[in-house]
Amino acid sequence: MNPKFYVLGVLVLLASVHVTSLSQVIPQVELGTPYKKVRTALIKEGWTPVRQNVEPYDMMGAEHRKKGWIEVEVCAGTGRAPCVFVWQNQQGKRLEVVTTGEDPRFNGFR
């Protein structure tokens, strides 16, 4: 094998490993999954909950904070009771998890 191609191949491999290690996976989650399981999956993939410095103005958000869910940004106490939980990866990319229900269930990422 030509040494130039060998070195080039090694460099390409190292570059792809570096890029892969920097990107974090957003876990595949089915609609309706309990937020507690979504939270566990995000932590496992290296995402970090973003502490919200403002106390939730609604009872549901306050209850979620008592569970240690520091990332709850806002909840609506009416209708389908949607909540937004904020996460961040190592590169600073923000990810919001939207849930519905008093026992929050996954409704999507944004």
C-alpha positions as CSV (number, residue, x, y, z in Angstrom):
1,M,0.0,0.0,0.0
2,N,1.2,3.4,-0.9
3,P,2.3,5.2,2.4
4,K,0.6,8.5,1.2
5,F,-2.8,6.7,1.0
6,Y,-2.3,5.0,4.3
7,V,-1.6,8.4,6.0
8,L,-4.6,10.0,4.3
9,G,-6.8,7.1,5.4
10,V,-5.7,7.5,9.0
11,L,-6.3,11.2,8.9
12,V,-9.8,10.8,7.5
13,L,-10.5,8.2,10.2
14,L,-9.3,10.4,13.0
15,A,-11.3,13.4,11.7
16,S,-14.5,11.3,11.5
17,V,-13.9,10.0,15.0
18,H,-13.4,13.6,16.3
19,V,-16.6,14.9,14.6
20,T,-18.6,11.9,15.7
21,S,-17.6,12.4,19.3
22,L,-18.6,16.0,19.2
23,S,-22.1,15.4,17.9
24,Q,-24.7,14.2,20.4
25,V,-27.6,12.1,19.5
26,I,-31.2,13.2,20.1
27,P,-32.7,10.0,21.3
28,Q,-35.6,8.3,19.4
29,V,-38.6,8.7,21.7
30,E,-42.2,7.6,21.0
31,L,-45.0,10.0,21.5
32,G,-46.6,9.5,24.9
33,T,-43.4,8.3,26.6
34,P,-43.3,9.5,30.3
35,Y,-41.0,12.6,30.6
36,K,-39.0,10.8,33.3
37,K,-37.8,8.2,30.7
38,V,-37.1,11.0,28.1
39,R,-35.0,12.8,30.7
40,T,-33.0,9.6,31.4
41,A,-32.4,9.0,27.7
42,L,-31.2,12.6,27.2
43,I,-28.8,12.4,30.1
44,K,-27.5,9.1,28.7
45,E,-26.8,10.8,25.4
46,G,-24.8,13.5,27.1
47,W,-27.4,16.3,27.1
48,T,-27.5,18.6,30.2
49,P,-30.7,20.0,31.7
50,V,-30.6,23.9,31.7
51,R,-31.4,25.4,35.1
52,Q,-34.1,28.0,34.7
53,N,-33.4,30.9,36.9
54,V,-37.0,32.1,37.1
55,E,-39.3,30.2,39.3
56,P,-42.3,28.7,37.4
57,Y,-45.4,30.9,37.9
58,D,-47.7,27.9,37.6
59,M,-48.4,25.1,40.1
60,M,-47.5,22.3,37.6
61,G,-44.1,23.8,36.9
62,A,-43.4,24.3,40.6
63,E,-44.3,20.6,41.2
64,H,-41.9,19.5,38.5
65,R,-39.1,21.6,40.1
66,K,-39.8,19.8,43.4
67,K,-39.0,16.6,41.5
68,G,-35.6,18.0,40.7
69,W,-36.5,18.9,37.1
70,I,-34.6,22.2,37.1
71,E,-35.0,22.5,33.3
72,V,-38.8,23.2,33.4
73,E,-39.3,26.5,31.6
74,V,-43.0,26.9,31.5
75,C,-46.2,24.9,31.9
76,A,-49.8,25.9,31.1
77,G,-52.3,24.9,33.8
78,T,-55.1,24.6,31.3
79,G,-56.1,22.5,28.3
80,R,-53.7,19.7,27.6
81,A,-51.3,21.1,30.2
82,P,-48.3,21.5,28.0
83,C,-44.8,22.1,29.5
84,V,-41.4,23.0,28.0
85,F,-38.2,21.5,29.4
86,V,-34.9,23.0,28.2
87,W,-31.7,21.0,27.5
88,Q,-28.3,21.8,26.0
89,N,-25.5,19.8,24.5
90,Q,-21.7,20.2,24.8
91,Q,-21.6,22.5,21.8
92,G,-24.3,24.8,23.3
93,K,-27.1,23.7,21.0
94,R,-30.5,24.2,22.8
95,L,-33.2,21.5,22.7
96,E,-36.6,21.9,24.1
97,V,-38.8,18.9,25.1
98,V,-42.5,19.6,24.9
99,T,-44.8,17.5,27.0
100,T,-48.5,17.3,27.7
101,G,-50.5,16.2,30.7
102,E,-50.3,16.5,34.5
103,D,-48.1,13.4,34.4
104,P,-46.0,14.8,31.6
105,R,-45.8,12.7,28.4
106,F,-43.5,13.4,25.5
107,N,-45.1,15.4,22.7
108,G,-42.1,16.4,20.7
109,F,-38.7,18.1,20.4
110,R,-38.2,21.6,19.1
